[in-house]
Amino acid sequence: MAMAYSRSRVLSTAARLGVADVLGDEERSVDHLAEACRADGDALYRLLRALASIGVTEETGPKRFRLTPFGRRCGGR
């Protein structure tokens, strides 16, 4: 039950920041996302890794992310 709560908070935070909208169908760097979402880069990196752990994003290279097919269905384009 505890994991369900933390997953919902991760998804809610990503939605509030507009992460899926900024990622769209592209691969983006954490720095690009942080600037576009007006978020702290280190905190956003941790959020993106948490999203990757539940299958919403994937880290394609050092500090580079894209939405997975599941992530696009959850809120991306």
N, C-alpha and C positions, 0 to 999 in steps of 0.2 A: 504494500500500500504506500509505503514511503517513496518508492521509486515512481509510482504513478503521479504523486504530487510534484516531485521535482521535474519530471518530464513535462507536465502541464505548465510549470513555471518557465522552463526553457523555451517551450513553444510560444507561450504568451509573450515573453520578452522579445523573441525573434520577430514576432508579428508586430509588436509595438514599434520596434526599430525599423521595420520594413526590409528585413534582410532578404527575403525571397524576391521582393520587387527589385531590389538592387542587383541581385544575382541573375535573375531572369534565366536565360538559357546559356549564360556565359560563365567562364571561370574567372574569378576575381581574386586579387590579393587582399589580405586582411587590411592593409593600409588604405586601399581604395574603398573597401566596404566601411571602414571606420570613418573615413571622411564623408562618404555619402550618407551614412546613417547618423553622423554626428555623435559617435561613440568613442570611448577609450579603446585603443587598438589592442592592448593586452587583455582587457576584459572581453572584448568581442572575440578574440582568438579562443579564449576559454569557452565562450558560448558556442562558437562554431564547432569546436571539438565535441562539446556535449551534444549538439545536433547531429554530428557524425556518429556518435555512439548509439543513437536511436534511428539511424538510417535516413535522416533528412538531408544532410549534406555529406560530401566526401572531400577529404583533403587530397588534392591531386599533386601537390608538390609542397615544398616548405612554405607554409602560411598562404596557400592558395586553395580556394574552395569553389565548389560548384554544387548545385542542387542535384540530388539523385532523382530518378523517376518518381520515387515515393514523395520526395520533397516538392516536386513540381505539382503533384496532385494535392498536396497539403496547402498550397498557397502560392506557388510560383506560377509563371506563365505557361 
